[in-house]
Amino acid sequence: MQNASLHKVPTNFAPEDSSNFYAIAARDKALAKLAIALFIEDLHRR
């Protein structure tokens, strides 16, 4: 039942915008990785 979460698209997205939703999610994941990398780098500088 793990796939169920993939279909919980926010209500402001129409079904045809689901690919856009995944693009945004992928971008947010990349930004989160960048933020974590910068945070770790900052910790190592201290």
CHARMM-style PDB file with segment names, atoms N, HN, CA, C and O in Angstrom:
ATOM      1  N   MET     1       0.827  -1.220   0.000  1.00  0.00      PROA
ATOM      2  CA  MET     1       0.000   0.000   0.000  1.00  0.00      PROA
ATOM      3  C   MET     1       0.861   1.270   0.000  1.00  0.00      PROA
ATOM      4  O   MET     1       0.338   2.366   0.206  1.00  0.00      PROA
ATOM      5  N   GLN     2       2.159   1.137  -0.226  1.00  0.00      PROA
ATOM      6  HN  GLN     2       2.583   0.247  -0.393  1.00  0.00      PROA
ATOM      7  CA  GLN     2       3.024   2.317  -0.233  1.00  0.00      PROA
ATOM      8  C   GLN     2       2.751   3.224  -1.422  1.00  0.00      PROA
ATOM      9  O   GLN     2       2.978   4.432  -1.346  1.00  0.00      PROA
ATOM     10  N   ASN     3       2.258   2.645  -2.537  1.00  0.00      PROA
ATOM     11  HN  ASN     3       2.074   1.664  -2.598  1.00  0.00      PROA
ATOM     12  CA  ASN     3       1.988   3.452  -3.728  1.00  0.00      PROA
ATOM     13  C   ASN     3       0.828   4.416  -3.523  1.00  0.00      PROA
ATOM     14  O   ASN     3       0.663   5.354  -4.303  1.00  0.00      PROA
ATOM     15  N   ALA     4       0.026   4.204  -2.493  1.00  0.00      PROA
ATOM     16  HN  ALA     4       0.160   3.442  -1.859  1.00  0.00      PROA
ATOM     17  CA  ALA     4      -1.143   5.055  -2.279  1.00  0.00      PROA
ATOM     18  C   ALA     4      -0.728   6.511  -2.086  1.00  0.00      PROA
ATOM     19  O   ALA     4      -1.433   7.415  -2.533  1.00  0.00      PROA
ATOM     20  N   SER     5       0.405   6.748  -1.427  1.00  0.00      PROA
ATOM     21  HN  SER     5       0.977   6.013  -1.064  1.00  0.00      PROA
ATOM     22  CA  SER     5       0.825   8.116  -1.170  1.00  0.00      PROA
ATOM     23  C   SER     5       1.162   8.861  -2.458  1.00  0.00      PROA
ATOM     24  O   SER     5       1.058  10.086  -2.506  1.00  0.00      PROA
ATOM     25  N   LEU     6       1.562   8.136  -3.500  1.00  0.00      PROA
ATOM     26  HN  LEU     6       1.647   7.141  -3.461  1.00  0.00      PROA
ATOM     27  CA  LEU     6       1.898   8.786  -4.768  1.00  0.00      PROA
ATOM     28  C   LEU     6       0.683   9.426  -5.414  1.00  0.00      PROA
ATOM     29  O   LEU     6       0.818  10.374  -6.187  1.00  0.00      PROA
ATOM     30  N   HSD     7      -0.509   8.912  -5.104  1.00  0.00      PROA
ATOM     31  HN  HSD     7      -0.618   8.141  -4.476  1.00  0.00      PROA
ATOM     32  CA  HSD     7      -1.709   9.413  -5.744  1.00  0.00      PROA
ATOM     33  C   HSD     7      -2.359  10.542  -4.950  1.00  0.00      PROA
ATOM     34  O   HSD     7      -3.376  11.092  -5.374  1.00  0.00      PROA
ATOM     35  N   LYS     8      -1.783  10.890  -3.808  1.00  0.00      PROA
ATOM     36  HN  LYS     8      -0.957  10.444  -3.463  1.00  0.00      PROA
ATOM     37  CA  LYS     8      -2.337  11.987  -3.009  1.00  0.00      PROA
ATOM     38  C   LYS     8      -1.780  13.315  -3.525  1.00  0.00      PROA
ATOM     39  O   LYS     8      -0.944  13.948  -2.881  1.00  0.00      PROA
ATOM     40  N   VAL     9      -2.262  13.720  -4.699  1.00  0.00      PROA
ATOM     41  HN  VAL     9      -2.942  13.206  -5.223  1.00  0.00      PROA
ATOM     42  CA  VAL     9      -1.831  14.983  -5.292  1.00  0.00      PROA
ATOM     43  C   VAL     9      -2.588  16.109  -4.601  1.00  0.00      PROA
ATOM     44  O   VAL     9      -3.786  15.978  -4.349  1.00  0.00      PROA
ATOM     45  N   PRO    10      -1.910  17.221  -4.288  1.00  0.00      PROA
ATOM     46  CA  PRO    10      -2.621  18.337  -3.638  1.00  0.00      PROA
ATOM     47  C   PRO    10      -3.861  18.743  -4.425  1.00  0.00      PROA
ATOM     48  O   PRO    10      -3.885  18.652  -5.653  1.00  0.00      PROA
ATOM     49  N   THR    11      -4.892  19.191  -3.709  1.00  0.00      PROA
ATOM     50  HN  THR    11      -4.873  19.265  -2.712  1.00  0.00      PROA
ATOM     51  CA  THR    11      -6.183  19.445  -4.329  1.00  0.00      PROA
ATOM     52  C   THR    11      -6.137  20.593  -5.334  1.00  0.00      PROA
ATOM     53  O   THR    11      -7.001  20.674  -6.207  1.00  0.00      PROA
ATOM     54  N   ASN    12      -5.144  21.486  -5.231  1.00  0.00      PROA
ATOM     55  HN  ASN    12      -4.442  21.420  -4.522  1.00  0.00      PROA
ATOM     56  CA  ASN    12      -5.084  22.595  -6.186  1.00  0.00      PROA
ATOM     57  C   ASN    12      -4.498  22.163  -7.529  1.00  0.00      PROA
ATOM     58  O   ASN    12      -4.423  22.969  -8.457  1.00  0.00      PROA
ATOM     59  N   PHE    13      -4.077  20.887  -7.644  1.00  0.00      PROA
ATOM     60  HN  PHE    13      -4.138  20.232  -6.890  1.00  0.00      PROA
ATOM     61  CA  PHE    13      -3.579  20.366  -8.904  1.00  0.00      PROA
ATOM     62  C   PHE    13      -4.665  19.526  -9.564  1.00  0.00      PROA
ATOM     63  O   PHE    13      -5.242  18.631  -8.946  1.00  0.00      PROA
ATOM     64  N   ALA    14      -4.931  19.832 -10.826  1.00  0.00      PROA
ATOM     65  HN  ALA    14      -4.462  20.559 -11.328  1.00  0.00      PROA
ATOM     66  CA  ALA    14      -5.837  18.974 -11.592  1.00  0.00      PROA
ATOM     67  C   ALA    14      -5.068  17.709 -11.975  1.00  0.00      PROA
ATOM     68  O   ALA    14      -3.838  17.736 -12.017  1.00  0.00      PROA
ATOM     69  N   PRO    15      -5.763  16.597 -12.257  1.00  0.00      PROA
ATOM     70  CA  PRO    15      -5.074  15.346 -12.606  1.00  0.00      PROA
ATOM     71  C   PRO    15      -4.057  15.512 -13.738  1.00  0.00      PROA
ATOM     72  O   PRO    15      -3.002  14.879 -13.719  1.00  0.00      PROA
ATOM     73  N   GLU    16      -4.371  16.368 -14.731  1.00  0.00      PROA
ATOM     74  HN  GLU    16      -5.229  16.882 -14.747  1.00  0.00      PROA
ATOM     75  CA  GLU    16      -3.440  16.540 -15.847  1.00  0.00      PROA
ATOM     76  C   GLU    16      -2.166  17.280 -15.429  1.00  0.00      PROA
ATOM     77  O   GLU    16      -1.184  17.298 -16.170  1.00  0.00      PROA
ATOM     78  N   ASP    17      -2.186  17.891 -14.236  1.00  0.00      PROA
ATOM     79  HN  ASP    17      -2.984  17.876 -13.633  1.00  0.00      PROA
ATOM     80  CA  ASP    17      -1.002  18.589 -13.743  1.00  0.00      PROA
ATOM     81  C   ASP    17      -0.130  17.695 -12.862  1.00  0.00      PROA
ATOM     82  O   ASP    17       0.829  18.177 -12.258  1.00  0.00      PROA
ATOM     83  N   SER    18      -0.447  16.401 -12.779  1.00  0.00      PROA
ATOM     84  HN  SER    18      -1.226  16.009 -13.269  1.00  0.00      PROA
ATOM     85  CA  SER    18       0.293  15.538 -11.870  1.00  0.00      PROA
ATOM     86  C   SER    18       1.774  15.451 -12.251  1.00  0.00      PROA
ATOM     87  O   SER    18       2.631  15.330 -11.375  1.00  0.00      PROA
ATOM     88  N   SER    19       2.082  15.513 -13.561  1.00  0.00      PROA
ATOM     89  HN  SER    19       1.386  15.611 -14.272  1.00  0.00      PROA
ATOM     90  CA  SER    19       3.488  15.467 -13.963  1.00  0.00      PROA
ATOM     91  C   SER    19       4.209  16.715 -13.465  1.00  0.00      PROA
ATOM     92  O   SER    19       5.376  16.654 -13.080  1.00  0.00      PROA
ATOM     93  N   ASN    20       3.504  17.853 -13.477  1.00  0.00      PROA
ATOM     94  HN  ASN    20       2.556  17.903 -13.790  1.00  0.00      PROA
ATOM     95  CA  ASN    20       4.070  19.087 -12.948  1.00  0.00      PROA
ATOM     96  C   ASN    20       4.312  18.958 -11.446  1.00  0.00      PROA
ATOM     97  O   ASN    20       5.318  19.442 -10.927  1.00  0.00      PROA
ATOM     98  N   PHE    21       3.383  18.304 -10.756  1.00  0.00      PROA
ATOM     99  HN  PHE    21       2.566  17.911 -11.177  1.00  0.00      PROA
ATOM    100  CA  PHE    21       3.534  18.065  -9.320  1.00  0.00      PROA
ATOM    101  C   PHE    21       4.805  17.268  -9.030  1.00  0.00      PROA
ATOM    102  O   PHE    21       5.545  17.582  -8.097  1.00  0.00      PROA
ATOM    103  N   TYR    22       5.055  16.223  -9.847  1.00  0.00      PROA
ATOM    104  HN  TYR    22       4.455  15.968 -10.605  1.00  0.00      PROA
ATOM    105  CA  TYR    22       6.257  15.418  -9.632  1.00  0.00      PROA
ATOM    106  C   TYR    22       7.519  16.211  -9.965  1.00  0.00      PROA
ATOM    107  O   TYR    22       8.555  16.026  -9.325  1.00  0.00      PROA
ATOM    108  N   ALA    23       7.439  17.089 -10.960  1.00  0.00      PROA
ATOM    109  HN  ALA    23       6.598  17.239 -11.480  1.00  0.00      PROA
ATOM    110  CA  ALA    23       8.598  17.932 -11.291  1.00  0.00      PROA
ATOM    111  C   ALA    23       8.918  18.859 -10.122  1.00  0.00      PROA
ATOM    112  O   ALA    23      10.083  19.054  -9.776  1.00  0.00      PROA
ATOM    113  N   ILE    24       7.880  19.426  -9.519  1.00  0.00      PROA
ATOM    114  HN  ILE    24       6.933  19.268  -9.800  1.00  0.00      PROA
ATOM    115  CA  ILE    24       8.072  20.307  -8.365  1.00  0.00      PROA
ATOM    116  C   ILE    24       8.641  19.514  -7.185  1.00  0.00      PROA
ATOM    117  O   ILE    24       9.536  19.990  -6.487  1.00  0.00      PROA
ATOM    118  N   ALA    25       8.122  18.314  -6.969  1.00  0.00      PROA
ATOM    119  HN  ALA    25       7.395  17.928  -7.537  1.00  0.00      PROA
ATOM    120  CA  ALA    25       8.619  17.477  -5.875  1.00  0.00      PROA
ATOM    121  C   ALA    25      10.088  17.136  -6.084  1.00  0.00      PROA
ATOM    122  O   ALA    25      10.869  17.152  -5.132  1.00  0.00      PROA
ATOM    123  N   ALA    26      10.477  16.823  -7.332  1.00  0.00      PROA
ATOM    124  HN  ALA    26       9.843  16.810  -8.106  1.00  0.00      PROA
ATOM    125  CA  ALA    26      11.868  16.508  -7.630  1.00  0.00      PROA
ATOM    126  C   ALA    26      12.755  17.721  -7.390  1.00  0.00      PROA
ATOM    127  O   ALA    26      13.860  17.599  -6.861  1.00  0.00      PROA
ATOM    128  N   ARG    27      12.258  18.905  -7.786  1.00  0.00      PROA
ATOM    129  HN  ARG    27      11.360  19.004  -8.216  1.00  0.00      PROA
ATOM    130  CA  ARG    27      13.033  20.131  -7.568  1.00  0.00      PROA
ATOM    131  C   ARG    27      13.192  20.402  -6.076  1.00  0.00      PROA
ATOM    132  O   ARG    27      14.278  20.766  -5.623  1.00  0.00      PROA
ATOM    133  N   ASP    28      12.120  20.227  -5.313  1.00  0.00      PROA
ATOM    134  HN  ASP    28      11.238  19.932  -5.680  1.00  0.00      PROA
ATOM    135  CA  ASP    28      12.184  20.454  -3.870  1.00  0.00      PROA
ATOM    136  C   ASP    28      13.150  19.482  -3.214  1.00  0.00      PROA
ATOM    137  O   ASP    28      13.863  19.852  -2.281  1.00  0.00      PROA
ATOM    138  N   LYS    29      13.181  18.224  -3.698  1.00  0.00      PROA
ATOM    139  HN  LYS    29      12.602  17.923  -4.456  1.00  0.00      PROA
ATOM    140  CA  LYS    29      14.103  17.232  -3.149  1.00  0.00      PROA
ATOM    141  C   LYS    29      15.547  17.653  -3.419  1.00  0.00      PROA
ATOM    142  O   LYS    29      16.413  17.515  -2.555  1.00  0.00      PROA
ATOM    143  N   ALA    30      15.801  18.170  -4.631  1.00  0.00      PROA
ATOM    144  HN  ALA    30      15.098  18.282  -5.333  1.00  0.00      PROA
ATOM    145  CA  ALA    30      17.140  18.634  -4.978  1.00  0.00      PROA
ATOM    146  C   ALA    30      17.537  19.823  -4.098  1.00  0.00      PROA
ATOM    147  O   ALA    30      18.677  19.904  -3.641  1.00  0.00      PROA
ATOM    148  N   LEU    31      16.606  20.736  -3.863  1.00  0.00      PROA
ATOM    149  HN  LEU    31      15.679  20.670  -4.234  1.00  0.00      PROA
ATOM    150  CA  LEU    31      16.883  21.890  -3.011  1.00  0.00      PROA
ATOM    151  C   LEU    31      17.151  21.448  -1.577  1.00  0.00      PROA
ATOM    152  O   LEU    31      18.016  22.008  -0.902  1.00  0.00      PROA
ATOM    153  N   ALA    32      16.416  20.451  -1.115  1.00  0.00      PROA
ATOM    154  HN  ALA    32      15.714  19.996  -1.663  1.00  0.00      PROA
ATOM    155  CA  ALA    32      16.626  19.944   0.241  1.00  0.00      PROA
ATOM    156  C   ALA    32      18.016  19.327   0.367  1.00  0.00      PROA
ATOM    157  O   ALA    32      18.701  19.531   1.370  1.00  0.00      PROA
ATOM    158  N   LYS    33      18.437  18.562  -0.667  1.00  0.00      PROA
ATOM    159  HN  LYS    33      17.881  18.397  -1.481  1.00  0.00      PROA
ATOM    160  CA  LYS    33      19.776  17.975  -0.638  1.00  0.00      PROA
ATOM    161  C   LYS    33      20.840  19.060  -0.609  1.00  0.00      PROA
ATOM    162  O   LYS    33      21.837  18.941   0.103  1.00  0.00      PROA
ATOM    163  N   LEU    34      20.628  20.116  -1.379  1.00  0.00      PROA
ATOM    164  HN  LEU    34      19.817  20.213  -1.956  1.00  0.00      PROA
ATOM    165  CA  LEU    34      21.575  21.227  -1.411  1.00  0.00      PROA
ATOM    166  C   LEU    34      21.654  21.899  -0.043  1.00  0.00      PROA
ATOM    167  O   LEU    34      22.742  22.210   0.442  1.00  0.00      PROA
ATOM    168  N   ALA    35      20.500  22.119   0.572  1.00  0.00      PROA
ATOM    169  HN  ALA    35      19.617  21.867   0.179  1.00  0.00      PROA
ATOM    170  CA  ALA    35      20.462  22.760   1.887  1.00  0.00      PROA
ATOM    171  C   ALA    35      21.178  21.907   2.931  1.00  0.00      PROA
ATOM    172  O   ALA    35      21.907  22.435   3.771  1.00  0.00      PROA
ATOM    173  N   ILE    36      20.975  20.589   2.880  1.00  0.00      PROA
ATOM    174  HN  ILE    36      20.383  20.160   2.198  1.00  0.00      PROA
ATOM    175  CA  ILE    36      21.635  19.682   3.822  1.00  0.00      PROA
ATOM    176  C   ILE    36      23.142  19.701   3.600  1.00  0.00      PROA
ATOM    177  O   ILE    36      23.915  19.726   4.558  1.00  0.00      PROA
ATOM    178  N   ALA    37      23.562  19.688   2.325  1.00  0.00      PROA
ATOM    179  HN  ALA    37      22.934  19.667   1.547  1.00  0.00      PROA
ATOM    180  CA  ALA    37      24.996  19.713   2.014  1.00  0.00      PROA
ATOM    181  C   ALA    37      25.633  20.992   2.536  1.00  0.00      PROA
ATOM    182  O   ALA    37      26.725  20.951   3.103  1.00  0.00      PROA
ATOM    183  N   LEU    38      24.968  22.124   2.352  1.00  0.00      PROA
ATOM    184  HN  LEU    38      24.081  22.157   1.891  1.00  0.00      PROA
ATOM    185  CA  LEU    38      25.503  23.396   2.838  1.00  0.00      PROA
ATOM    186  C   LEU    38      25.548  23.414   4.361  1.00  0.00      PROA
ATOM    187  O   LEU    38      26.500  23.931   4.946  1.00  0.00      PROA
ATOM    188  N   PHE    39      24.536  22.857   5.003  1.00  0.00      PROA
ATOM    189  HN  PHE    39      23.763  22.437   4.527  1.00  0.00      PROA
ATOM    190  CA  PHE    39      24.486  22.801   6.457  1.00  0.00      PROA
ATOM    191  C   PHE    39      25.643  21.973   7.012  1.00  0.00      PROA
ATOM    192  O   PHE    39      26.309  22.381   7.964  1.00  0.00      PROA
ATOM    193  N   ILE    40      25.878  20.791   6.402  1.00  0.00      PROA
ATOM    194  HN  ILE    40      25.337  20.459   5.629  1.00  0.00      PROA
ATOM    195  CA  ILE    40      26.972  19.918   6.842  1.00  0.00      PROA
ATOM    196  C   ILE    40      28.320  20.611   6.621  1.00  0.00      PROA
ATOM    197  O   ILE    40      29.209  20.545   7.470  1.00  0.00      PROA
ATOM    198  N   GLU    41      28.460  21.279   5.464  1.00  0.00      PROA
ATOM    199  HN  GLU    41      27.738  21.333   4.774  1.00  0.00      PROA
ATOM    200  CA  GLU    41      29.701  21.990   5.171  1.00  0.00      PROA
ATOM    201  C   GLU    41      29.946  23.077   6.216  1.00  0.00      PROA
ATOM    202  O   GLU    41      31.078  23.289   6.652  1.00  0.00      PROA
ATOM    203  N   ASP    42      28.879  23.759   6.609  1.00  0.00      PROA
ATOM    204  HN  ASP    42      27.960  23.588   6.255  1.00  0.00      PROA
ATOM    205  CA  ASP    42      28.990  24.808   7.620  1.00  0.00      PROA
ATOM    206  C   ASP    42      29.418  24.221   8.965  1.00  0.00      PROA
ATOM    207  O   ASP    42      30.216  24.828   9.679  1.00  0.00      PROA
ATOM    208  N   LEU    43      28.896  23.048   9.313  1.00  0.00      PROA
ATOM    209  HN  LEU    43      28.247  22.554   8.733  1.00  0.00      PROA
ATOM    210  CA  LEU    43      29.282  22.404  10.571  1.00  0.00      PROA
ATOM    211  C   LEU    43      30.768  22.038  10.560  1.00  0.00      PROA
ATOM    212  O   LEU    43      31.452  22.160  11.576  1.00  0.00      PROA
ATOM    213  N   HSD    44      31.261  21.585   9.396  1.00  0.00      PROA
ATOM    214  HN  HSD    44      30.706  21.485   8.571  1.00  0.00      PROA
ATOM    215  CA  HSD    44      32.667  21.179   9.320  1.00  0.00      PROA
ATOM    216  C   HSD    44      33.613  22.366   9.399  1.00  0.00      PROA
ATOM    217  O   HSD    44      34.768  22.207   9.795  1.00  0.00      PROA
ATOM    218  N   ARG    45      33.149  23.546   9.031  1.00  0.00      PROA
ATOM    219  HN  ARG    45      32.211  23.675   8.709  1.00  0.00      PROA
ATOM    220  CA  ARG    45      34.007  24.731   9.062  1.00  0.00      PROA
ATOM    221  C   ARG    45      34.285  25.213  10.485  1.00  0.00      PROA
ATOM    222  O   ARG    45      35.277  25.901  10.726  1.00  0.00      PROA
ATOM    223  N   ARG    46      33.413  24.855  11.421  1.00  0.00      PROA
ATOM    224  HN  ARG    46      32.607  24.297  11.224  1.00  0.00      PROA
ATOM    225  CA  ARG    46      33.554  25.381  12.790  1.00  0.00      PROA
ATOM    226  C   ARG    46      34.685  24.717  13.549  1.00  0.00      PROA
ATOM    227  OT1 ARG    46      34.928  25.049  14.709  1.00  0.00      PROA
TER     228      ARG     46
END
